[in-house]
Amino acid sequence: MDVEIVGPIEHAETFASGREIREIARLNRIYGRGRWRKRKGIAHVRLRNGEIRRAELHWYEASGIGQLEFKIKRFLD
């Protein structure tokens, strides 16, 4: 699902890092080696149909590489 984040991500927290991430080999191969973390937070997102909803997001992040592969896990409204 394509996600456009509208506004800041709130309540961001890390829930997995390094070897705890199942996808670590794929992330290193595609984006480069880094200190990878899997994070979650809450933000308003704009869907393809233009609707704006509040959702829980999960994504991967590494310093020097950035935030990648955002996924909507559930809608909160």
mmCIF file as gemmi writes it, N, C-alpha and C atoms, coordinates in Angstrom:
data_model
loop_
_atom_site.group_PDB
_atom_site.id
_atom_site.type_symbol
_atom_site.label_atom_id
_atom_site.label_alt_id
_atom_site.label_comp_id
_atom_site.label_asym_id
_atom_site.label_entity_id
_atom_site.label_seq_id
_atom_site.pdbx_PDB_ins_code
_atom_site.Cartn_x
_atom_site.Cartn_y
_atom_site.Cartn_z
_atom_site.occupancy
_atom_site.B_iso_or_equiv
_atom_site.pdbx_formal_charge
_atom_site.auth_seq_id
_atom_site.auth_asym_id
_atom_site.pdbx_PDB_model_num
ATOM 1 N N . MET Axp A 1 ? 0.849 -1.178 0 1 0 ? 1 A 1
ATOM 2 C CA . MET Axp A 1 ? 0 0 0 1 0 ? 1 A 1
ATOM 3 C C . MET Axp A 1 ? 0.889 1.234 0 1 0 ? 1 A 1
ATOM 4 N N . ASP Axp A 2 ? 0.62 2.166 -0.906 1 0 ? 2 A 1
ATOM 5 C CA . ASP Axp A 2 ? 1.382 3.411 -0.938 1 0 ? 2 A 1
ATOM 6 C C . ASP Axp A 2 ? 0.941 4.299 0.213 1 0 ? 2 A 1
ATOM 7 N N . VAL Axp A 3 ? 1.92 4.868 0.898 1 0 ? 3 A 1
ATOM 8 C CA . VAL Axp A 3 ? 1.644 5.678 2.079 1 0 ? 3 A 1
ATOM 9 C C . VAL Axp A 3 ? 2.291 7.039 1.914 1 0 ? 3 A 1
ATOM 10 N N . GLU Axp A 4 ? 1.501 8.091 2.099 1 0 ? 4 A 1
ATOM 11 C CA . GLU Axp A 4 ? 2.054 9.44 2.186 1 0 ? 4 A 1
ATOM 12 C C . GLU Axp A 4 ? 1.774 9.925 3.602 1 0 ? 4 A 1
ATOM 13 N N . ILE Axp A 5 ? 2.826 10.176 4.347 1 0 ? 5 A 1
ATOM 14 C CA . ILE Axp A 5 ? 2.678 10.588 5.741 1 0 ? 5 A 1
ATOM 15 C C . ILE Axp A 5 ? 2.394 12.079 5.776 1 0 ? 5 A 1
ATOM 16 N N . VAL Axp A 6 ? 1.334 12.441 6.496 1 0 ? 6 A 1
ATOM 17 C CA . VAL Axp A 6 ? 0.924 13.832 6.622 1 0 ? 6 A 1
ATOM 18 C C . VAL Axp A 6 ? 1.178 14.243 8.064 1 0 ? 6 A 1
ATOM 19 N N . GLY Axp A 7 ? 2.185 15.08 8.297 1 0 ? 7 A 1
ATOM 20 C CA . GLY Axp A 7 ? 2.499 15.503 9.653 1 0 ? 7 A 1
ATOM 21 C C . GLY Axp A 7 ? 3.549 14.622 10.302 1 0 ? 7 A 1
ATOM 22 N N . PRO Axp A 8 ? 3.827 14.879 11.572 1 0 ? 8 A 1
ATOM 23 C CA . PRO Axp A 8 ? 4.885 14.136 12.275 1 0 ? 8 A 1
ATOM 24 C C . PRO Axp A 8 ? 4.436 12.736 12.706 1 0 ? 8 A 1
ATOM 25 N N . ILE Axp A 9 ? 5.419 11.868 12.9 1 0 ? 9 A 1
ATOM 26 C CA . ILE Axp A 9 ? 5.161 10.538 13.458 1 0 ? 9 A 1
ATOM 27 C C . ILE Axp A 9 ? 5.258 10.66 14.969 1 0 ? 9 A 1
ATOM 28 N N . GLU Axp A 10 ? 4.208 10.251 15.67 1 0 ? 10 A 1
ATOM 29 C CA . GLU Axp A 10 ? 4.152 10.365 17.127 1 0 ? 10 A 1
ATOM 30 C C . GLU Axp A 10 ? 4.395 9.015 17.786 1 0 ? 10 A 1
ATOM 31 N N . HIS Axp A 11 ? 4.849 9.044 18.998 1 0 ? 11 A 1
ATOM 32 C CA . HIS Axp A 11 ? 5.049 7.838 19.817 1 0 ? 11 A 1
ATOM 33 C C . HIS Axp A 11 ? 5.929 6.8 19.113 1 0 ? 11 A 1
ATOM 34 N N . ALA Axp A 12 ? 6.961 7.261 18.419 1 0 ? 12 A 1
ATOM 35 C CA . ALA Axp A 12 ? 7.864 6.343 17.713 1 0 ? 12 A 1
ATOM 36 C C . ALA Axp A 12 ? 8.701 5.566 18.725 1 0 ? 12 A 1
ATOM 37 N N . GLU Axp A 13 ? 8.825 4.265 18.484 1 0 ? 13 A 1
ATOM 38 C CA . GLU Axp A 13 ? 9.641 3.429 19.359 1 0 ? 13 A 1
ATOM 39 C C . GLU Axp A 13 ? 10.259 2.298 18.556 1 0 ? 13 A 1
ATOM 40 N N . THR Axp A 14 ? 11.43 1.867 19.001 1 0 ? 14 A 1
ATOM 41 C CA . THR Axp A 14 ? 12.134 0.745 18.38 1 0 ? 14 A 1
ATOM 42 C C . THR Axp A 14 ? 11.68 -0.537 19.054 1 0 ? 14 A 1
ATOM 43 N N . PHE Axp A 15 ? 11.314 -1.552 18.26 1 0 ? 15 A 1
ATOM 44 C CA . PHE Axp A 15 ? 10.933 -2.818 18.877 1 0 ? 15 A 1
ATOM 45 C C . PHE Axp A 15 ? 11.788 -3.985 18.4 1 0 ? 15 A 1
ATOM 46 N N . ALA Axp A 16 ? 12.724 -3.732 17.486 1 0 ? 16 A 1
ATOM 47 C CA . ALA Axp A 16 ? 13.687 -4.767 17.099 1 0 ? 16 A 1
ATOM 48 C C . ALA Axp A 16 ? 14.909 -4.075 16.501 1 0 ? 16 A 1
ATOM 49 N N . SER Axp A 17 ? 16.096 -4.671 16.706 1 0 ? 17 A 1
ATOM 50 C CA . SER Axp A 17 ? 17.304 -4.102 16.126 1 0 ? 17 A 1
ATOM 51 C C . SER Axp A 17 ? 18.315 -5.218 15.861 1 0 ? 17 A 1
ATOM 52 N N . GLY Axp A 18 ? 19.196 -4.961 14.909 1 0 ? 18 A 1
ATOM 53 C CA . GLY Axp A 18 ? 20.256 -5.916 14.595 1 0 ? 18 A 1
ATOM 54 C C . GLY Axp A 18 ? 19.734 -7.29 14.215 1 0 ? 18 A 1
ATOM 55 N N . ARG Axp A 19 ? 20.243 -8.315 14.861 1 0 ? 19 A 1
ATOM 56 C CA . ARG Axp A 19 ? 19.888 -9.702 14.536 1 0 ? 19 A 1
ATOM 57 C C . ARG Axp A 19 ? 18.443 -10.061 14.853 1 0 ? 19 A 1
ATOM 58 N N . GLU Axp A 20 ? 17.769 -9.24 15.653 1 0 ? 20 A 1
ATOM 59 C CA . GLU Axp A 20 ? 16.361 -9.496 15.967 1 0 ? 20 A 1
ATOM 60 C C . GLU Axp A 20 ? 15.462 -9.301 14.74 1 0 ? 20 A 1
ATOM 61 N N . ILE Axp A 21 ? 15.949 -8.589 13.727 1 0 ? 21 A 1
ATOM 62 C CA . ILE Axp A 21 ? 15.182 -8.316 12.52 1 0 ? 21 A 1
ATOM 63 C C . ILE Axp A 21 ? 15.337 -9.485 11.555 1 0 ? 21 A 1
ATOM 64 N N . ARG Axp A 22 ? 14.233 -10.116 11.188 1 0 ? 22 A 1
ATOM 65 C CA . ARG Axp A 22 ? 14.27 -11.263 10.279 1 0 ? 22 A 1
ATOM 66 C C . ARG Axp A 22 ? 14.791 -10.893 8.901 1 0 ? 22 A 1
ATOM 67 N N . GLU Axp A 23 ? 14.546 -9.676 8.467 1 0 ? 23 A 1
ATOM 68 C CA . GLU Axp A 23 ? 14.876 -9.224 7.116 1 0 ? 23 A 1
ATOM 69 C C . GLU Axp A 23 ? 16.267 -8.578 7.02 1 0 ? 23 A 1
ATOM 70 N N . ILE Axp A 24 ? 17.114 -8.738 8.011 1 0 ? 24 A 1
ATOM 71 C CA . ILE Axp A 24 ? 18.388 -8.008 8.064 1 0 ? 24 A 1
ATOM 72 C C . ILE Axp A 24 ? 19.279 -8.277 6.853 1 0 ? 24 A 1
ATOM 73 N N . ALA Axp A 25 ? 19.351 -9.508 6.381 1 0 ? 25 A 1
ATOM 74 C CA . ALA Axp A 25 ? 20.195 -9.827 5.226 1 0 ? 25 A 1
ATOM 75 C C . ALA Axp A 25 ? 19.685 -9.114 3.973 1 0 ? 25 A 1
ATOM 76 N N . ARG Axp A 26 ? 18.366 -9.098 3.775 1 0 ? 26 A 1
ATOM 77 C CA . ARG Axp A 26 ? 17.781 -8.411 2.621 1 0 ? 26 A 1
ATOM 78 C C . ARG Axp A 26 ? 18.012 -6.905 2.693 1 0 ? 26 A 1
ATOM 79 N N . LEU Axp A 27 ? 17.846 -6.313 3.874 1 0 ? 27 A 1
ATOM 80 C CA . LEU Axp A 27 ? 18.074 -4.876 4.027 1 0 ? 27 A 1
ATOM 81 C C . LEU Axp A 27 ? 19.526 -4.518 3.724 1 0 ? 27 A 1
ATOM 82 N N . ASN Axp A 28 ? 20.466 -5.309 4.233 1 0 ? 28 A 1
ATOM 83 C CA . ASN Axp A 28 ? 21.888 -5.05 3.968 1 0 ? 28 A 1
ATOM 84 C C . ASN Axp A 28 ? 22.205 -5.176 2.48 1 0 ? 28 A 1
ATOM 85 N N . ARG Axp A 29 ? 21.602 -6.155 1.819 1 0 ? 29 A 1
ATOM 86 C CA . ARG Axp A 29 ? 21.871 -6.382 0.401 1 0 ? 29 A 1
ATOM 87 C C . ARG Axp A 29 ? 21.294 -5.256 -0.468 1 0 ? 29 A 1
ATOM 88 N N . ILE Axp A 30 ? 20.075 -4.829 -0.19 1 0 ? 30 A 1
ATOM 89 C CA . ILE Axp A 30 ? 19.404 -3.836 -1.031 1 0 ? 30 A 1
ATOM 90 C C . ILE Axp A 30 ? 19.867 -2.409 -0.729 1 0 ? 30 A 1
ATOM 91 N N . TYR Axp A 31 ? 19.929 -2.038 0.545 1 0 ? 31 A 1
ATOM 92 C CA . TYR Axp A 31 ? 20.172 -0.645 0.927 1 0 ? 31 A 1
ATOM 93 C C . TYR Axp A 31 ? 21.575 -0.382 1.47 1 0 ? 31 A 1
ATOM 94 N N . GLY Axp A 32 ? 22.313 -1.437 1.798 1 0 ? 32 A 1
ATOM 95 C CA . GLY Axp A 32 ? 23.648 -1.269 2.353 1 0 ? 32 A 1
ATOM 96 C C . GLY Axp A 32 ? 23.679 -1.589 3.831 1 0 ? 32 A 1
ATOM 97 N N . ARG Axp A 33 ? 24.888 -1.874 4.298 1 0 ? 33 A 1
ATOM 98 C CA . ARG Axp A 33 ? 25.055 -2.214 5.71 1 0 ? 33 A 1
ATOM 99 C C . ARG Axp A 33 ? 24.802 -0.988 6.571 1 0 ? 33 A 1
ATOM 100 N N . GLY Axp A 34 ? 24.163 -1.228 7.691 1 0 ? 34 A 1
ATOM 101 C CA . GLY Axp A 34 ? 23.871 -0.144 8.612 1 0 ? 34 A 1
ATOM 102 C C . GLY Axp A 34 ? 23.408 -0.714 9.937 1 0 ? 34 A 1
ATOM 103 N N . ARG Axp A 35 ? 23.207 0.152 10.875 1 0 ? 35 A 1
ATOM 104 C CA . ARG Axp A 35 ? 22.67 -0.25 12.179 1 0 ? 35 A 1
ATOM 105 C C . ARG Axp A 35 ? 21.146 -0.197 12.07 1 0 ? 35 A 1
ATOM 106 N N . TRP Axp A 36 ? 20.573 -1.291 11.583 1 0 ? 36 A 1
ATOM 107 C CA . TRP Axp A 36 ? 19.147 -1.35 11.279 1 0 ? 36 A 1
ATOM 108 C C . TRP Axp A 36 ? 18.301 -1.508 12.533 1 0 ? 36 A 1
ATOM 109 N N . ARG Axp A 37 ? 17.164 -0.802 12.522 1 0 ? 37 A 1
ATOM 110 C CA . ARG Axp A 37 ? 16.174 -0.892 13.588 1 0 ? 37 A 1
ATOM 111 C C . ARG Axp A 37 ? 14.796 -1.003 12.947 1 0 ? 37 A 1
ATOM 112 N N . LYS Axp A 38 ? 13.913 -1.792 13.541 1 0 ? 38 A 1
ATOM 113 C CA . LYS Axp A 38 ? 12.526 -1.84 13.11 1 0 ? 38 A 1
ATOM 114 C C . LYS Axp A 38 ? 11.751 -1.001 14.104 1 0 ? 38 A 1
ATOM 115 N N . ARG Axp A 39 ? 10.977 -0.034 13.595 1 0 ? 39 A 1
ATOM 116 C CA . ARG Axp A 39 ? 10.315 0.93 14.463 1 0 ? 39 A 1
ATOM 117 C C . ARG Axp A 39 ? 8.83 0.977 14.191 1 0 ? 39 A 1
ATOM 118 N N . LYS Axp A 40 ? 8.088 1.538 15.135 1 0 ? 40 A 1
ATOM 119 C CA . LYS Axp A 40 ? 6.663 1.747 14.949 1 0 ? 40 A 1
ATOM 120 C C . LYS Axp A 40 ? 6.268 3.086 15.547 1 0 ? 40 A 1
ATOM 121 N N . GLY Axp A 41 ? 5.185 3.636 15.041 1 0 ? 41 A 1
ATOM 122 C CA . GLY Axp A 41 ? 4.681 4.906 15.526 1 0 ? 41 A 1
ATOM 123 C C . GLY Axp A 41 ? 3.308 5.174 14.949 1 0 ? 41 A 1
ATOM 124 N N . ILE Axp A 42 ? 2.743 6.315 15.311 1 0 ? 42 A 1
ATOM 125 C CA . ILE Axp A 42 ? 1.398 6.692 14.887 1 0 ? 42 A 1
ATOM 126 C C . ILE Axp A 42 ? 1.479 7.99 14.1 1 0 ? 42 A 1
ATOM 127 N N . ALA Axp A 43 ? 0.756 8.034 12.976 1 0 ? 43 A 1
ATOM 128 C CA . ALA Axp A 43 ? 0.762 9.236 12.14 1 0 ? 43 A 1
ATOM 129 C C . ALA Axp A 43 ? -0.512 9.291 11.311 1 0 ? 43 A 1
ATOM 130 N N . HIS Axp A 44 ? -0.802 10.478 10.793 1 0 ? 44 A 1
ATOM 131 C CA . HIS Axp A 44 ? -1.876 10.626 9.817 1 0 ? 44 A 1
ATOM 132 C C . HIS Axp A 44 ? -1.283 10.307 8.45 1 0 ? 44 A 1
ATOM 133 N N . VAL Axp A 45 ? -2.005 9.517 7.662 1 0 ? 45 A 1
ATOM 134 C CA . VAL Axp A 45 ? -1.539 9.128 6.334 1 0 ? 45 A 1
ATOM 135 C C . VAL Axp A 45 ? -2.606 9.449 5.294 1 0 ? 45 A 1
ATOM 136 N N . ARG Axp A 46 ? -2.146 9.782 4.087 1 0 ? 46 A 1
ATOM 137 C CA . ARG Axp A 46 ? -3.059 10.016 2.974 1 0 ? 46 A 1
ATOM 138 C C . ARG Axp A 46 ? -3.053 8.767 2.106 1 0 ? 46 A 1
ATOM 139 N N . LEU Axp A 47 ? -4.214 8.19 1.897 1 0 ? 47 A 1
ATOM 140 C CA . LEU Axp A 47 ? -4.359 6.995 1.085 1 0 ? 47 A 1
ATOM 141 C C . LEU Axp A 47 ? -4.474 7.372 -0.389 1 0 ? 47 A 1
ATOM 142 N N . ARG Axp A 48 ? -4.426 6.374 -1.278 1 0 ? 48 A 1
ATOM 143 C CA . ARG Axp A 48 ? -4.511 6.62 -2.724 1 0 ? 48 A 1
ATOM 144 C C . ARG Axp A 48 ? -5.765 7.37 -3.128 1 0 ? 48 A 1
ATOM 145 N N . ASN Axp A 49 ? -6.869 7.106 -2.427 1 0 ? 49 A 1
ATOM 146 C CA . ASN Axp A 49 ? -8.129 7.764 -2.782 1 0 ? 49 A 1
ATOM 147 C C . ASN Axp A 49 ? -8.241 9.174 -2.203 1 0 ? 49 A 1
ATOM 148 N N . GLY Axp A 50 ? -7.187 9.664 -1.541 1 0 ? 50 A 1
ATOM 149 C CA . GLY Axp A 50 ? -7.16 11.015 -0.989 1 0 ? 50 A 1
ATOM 150 C C . GLY Axp A 50 ? -7.635 11.105 0.449 1 0 ? 50 A 1
ATOM 151 N N . GLU Axp A 51 ? -8.166 10.035 0.984 1 0 ? 51 A 1
ATOM 152 C CA . GLU Axp A 51 ? -8.656 10.011 2.356 1 0 ? 51 A 1
ATOM 153 C C . GLU Axp A 51 ? -7.485 10.088 3.333 1 0 ? 51 A 1
ATOM 154 N N . ILE Axp A 52 ? -7.655 10.873 4.413 1 0 ? 52 A 1
ATOM 155 C CA . ILE Axp A 52 ? -6.617 10.984 5.449 1 0 ? 52 A 1
ATOM 156 C C . ILE Axp A 52 ? -7.109 10.246 6.684 1 0 ? 52 A 1
ATOM 157 N N . ARG Axp A 53 ? -6.277 9.302 7.171 1 0 ? 53 A 1
ATOM 158 C CA . ARG Axp A 53 ? -6.634 8.494 8.333 1 0 ? 53 A 1
ATOM 159 C C . ARG Axp A 53 ? -5.46 8.406 9.289 1 0 ? 53 A 1
ATOM 160 N N . ARG Axp A 54 ? -5.762 8.153 10.549 1 0 ? 54 A 1
ATOM 161 C CA . ARG Axp A 54 ? -4.737 7.957 11.58 1 0 ? 54 A 1
ATOM 162 C C . ARG Axp A 54 ? -4.402 6.47 11.601 1 0 ? 54 A 1
ATOM 163 N N . ALA Axp A 55 ? -3.106 6.146 11.558 1 0 ? 55 A 1
ATOM 164 C CA . ALA Axp A 55 ? -2.706 4.744 11.443 1 0 ? 55 A 1
ATOM 165 C C . ALA Axp A 55 ? -1.451 4.454 12.252 1 0 ? 55 A 1
ATOM 166 N N . GLU Axp A 56 ? -1.312 3.179 12.618 1 0 ? 56 A 1
ATOM 167 C CA . GLU Axp A 56 ? -0.07 2.685 13.209 1 0 ? 56 A 1
ATOM 168 C C . GLU Axp A 56 ? 0.822 2.243 12.055 1 0 ? 56 A 1
ATOM 169 N N . LEU Axp A 57 ? 2.041 2.764 12.025 1 0 ? 57 A 1
ATOM 170 C CA . LEU Axp A 57 ? 2.991 2.456 10.959 1 0 ? 57 A 1
ATOM 171 C C . LEU Axp A 57 ? 4.153 1.647 11.503 1 0 ? 57 A 1
ATOM 172 N N . HIS Axp A 58 ? 4.705 0.777 10.671 1 0 ? 58 A 1
ATOM 173 C CA . HIS Axp A 58 ? 5.963 0.08 10.961 1 0 ? 58 A 1
ATOM 174 C C . HIS Axp A 58 ? 6.92 0.404 9.821 1 0 ? 58 A 1
ATOM 175 N N . TRP Axp A 59 ? 8.211 0.55 10.126 1 0 ? 59 A 1
ATOM 176 C CA . TRP Axp A 59 ? 9.208 0.837 9.105 1 0 ? 59 A 1
ATOM 177 C C . TRP Axp A 59 ? 10.581 0.412 9.58 1 0 ? 59 A 1
ATOM 178 N N . TYR Axp A 60 ? 11.528 0.38 8.635 1 0 ? 60 A 1
ATOM 179 C CA . TYR Axp A 60 ? 12.928 0.093 8.937 1 0 ? 60 A 1
ATOM 180 C C . TYR Axp A 60 ? 13.694 1.403 8.88 1 0 ? 60 A 1
ATOM 181 N N . GLU Axp A 61 ? 14.734 1.504 9.71 1 0 ? 61 A 1
ATOM 182 C CA . GLU Axp A 61 ? 15.503 2.745 9.776 1 0 ? 61 A 1
ATOM 183 C C . GLU Axp A 61 ? 16.96 2.434 10.104 1 0 ? 61 A 1
ATOM 184 N N . ALA Axp A 62 ? 17.865 3.145 9.455 1 0 ? 62 A 1
ATOM 185 C CA . ALA Axp A 62 ? 19.288 3.047 9.77 1 0 ? 62 A 1
ATOM 186 C C . ALA Axp A 62 ? 19.891 4.438 9.621 1 0 ? 62 A 1
ATOM 187 N N . SER Axp A 63 ? 20.767 4.819 10.534 1 0 ? 63 A 1
ATOM 188 C CA . SER Axp A 63 ? 21.374 6.137 10.433 1 0 ? 63 A 1
ATOM 189 C C . SER Axp A 63 ? 22.266 6.184 9.206 1 0 ? 63 A 1
ATOM 190 N N . GLY Axp A 64 ? 22.212 7.285 8.5 1 0 ? 64 A 1
ATOM 191 C CA . GLY Axp A 64 ? 22.956 7.44 7.261 1 0 ? 64 A 1
ATOM 192 C C . GLY Axp A 64 ? 22.203 6.92 6.046 1 0 ? 64 A 1
ATOM 193 N N . ILE Axp A 65 ? 21.174 6.109 6.277 1 0 ? 65 A 1
ATOM 194 C CA . ILE Axp A 65 ? 20.373 5.558 5.183 1 0 ? 65 A 1
ATOM 195 C C . ILE Axp A 65 ? 18.969 6.139 5.213 1 0 ? 65 A 1
ATOM 196 N N . GLY Axp A 66 ? 18.375 6.235 6.391 1 0 ? 66 A 1
ATOM 197 C CA . GLY Axp A 66 ? 17.066 6.847 6.529 1 0 ? 66 A 1
ATOM 198 C C . GLY Axp A 66 ? 15.961 5.868 6.87 1 0 ? 66 A 1
ATOM 199 N N . GLN Axp A 67 ? 14.727 6.35 6.736 1 0 ? 67 A 1
ATOM 200 C CA . GLN Axp A 67 ? 13.536 5.558 7.035 1 0 ? 67 A 1
ATOM 201 C C . GLN Axp A 67 ? 13.016 4.961 5.739 1 0 ? 67 A 1
ATOM 202 N N . LEU Axp A 68 ? 12.771 3.642 5.729 1 0 ? 68 A 1
ATOM 203 C CA . LEU Axp A 68 ? 12.383 2.948 4.514 1 0 ? 68 A 1
ATOM 204 C C . LEU Axp A 68 ? 11.26 1.951 4.758 1 0 ? 68 A 1
ATOM 205 N N . GLU Axp A 69 ? 10.55 1.624 3.706 1 0 ? 69 A 1
ATOM 206 C CA . GLU Axp A 69 ? 9.542 0.562 3.683 1 0 ? 69 A 1
ATOM 207 C C . GLU Axp A 69 ? 8.456 0.74 4.741 1 0 ? 69 A 1
ATOM 208 N N . PHE Axp A 70 ? 7.761 1.858 4.69 1 0 ? 70 A 1
ATOM 209 C CA . PHE Axp A 70 ? 6.646 2.095 5.604 1 0 ? 70 A 1
ATOM 210 C C . PHE Axp A 70 ? 5.498 1.151 5.29 1 0 ? 70 A 1
ATOM 211 N N . LYS Axp A 71 ? 4.856 0.628 6.34 1 0 ? 71 A 1
ATOM 212 C CA . LYS Axp A 71 ? 3.708 -0.262 6.205 1 0 ? 71 A 1
ATOM 213 C C . LYS Axp A 71 ? 2.63 0.179 7.184 1 0 ? 71 A 1
ATOM 214 N N . ILE Axp A 72 ? 1.397 0.181 6.734 1 0 ? 72 A 1
ATOM 215 C CA . ILE Axp A 72 ? 0.286 0.445 7.638 1 0 ? 72 A 1
ATOM 216 C C . ILE Axp A 72 ? -0.081 -0.873 8.308 1 0 ? 72 A 1
ATOM 217 N N . LYS Axp A 73 ? -0.033 -0.914 9.635 1 0 ? 73 A 1
ATOM 218 C CA . LYS Axp A 73 ? -0.384 -2.129 10.356 1 0 ? 73 A 1
ATOM 219 C C . LYS Axp A 73 ? -1.87 -2.126 10.727 1 0 ? 73 A 1
ATOM 220 N N . ARG Axp A 74 ? -2.401 -0.974 11.122 1 0 ? 74 A 1
ATOM 221 C CA . ARG Axp A 74 ? -3.824 -0.883 11.429 1 0 ? 74 A 1
ATOM 222 C C . ARG Axp A 74 ? -4.244 0.581 11.47 1 0 ? 74 A 1
ATOM 223 N N . PHE Axp A 75 ? -5.523 0.804 11.227 1 0 ? 75 A 1
ATOM 224 C CA . PHE Axp A 75 ? -6.092 2.143 11.313 1 0 ? 75 A 1
ATOM 225 C C . PHE Axp A 75 ? -6.611 2.352 12.713 1 0 ? 75 A 1
ATOM 226 N N . LEU Axp A 76 ? -6.462 3.567 13.217 1 0 ? 76 A 1
ATOM 227 C CA . LEU Axp A 76 ? -6.827 3.864 14.608 1 0 ? 76 A 1
ATOM 228 C C . LEU Axp A 76 ? -8.074 4.724 14.726 1 0 ? 76 A 1
ATOM 229 N N . ASP Axp A 77 ? -8.702 5.039 13.627 1 0 ? 77 A 1
ATOM 230 C CA . ASP Axp A 77 ? -9.942 5.828 13.687 1 0 ? 77 A 1
ATOM 231 C C . ASP Axp A 77 ? -11.097 5.116 13.047 1 0 ? 77 A 1
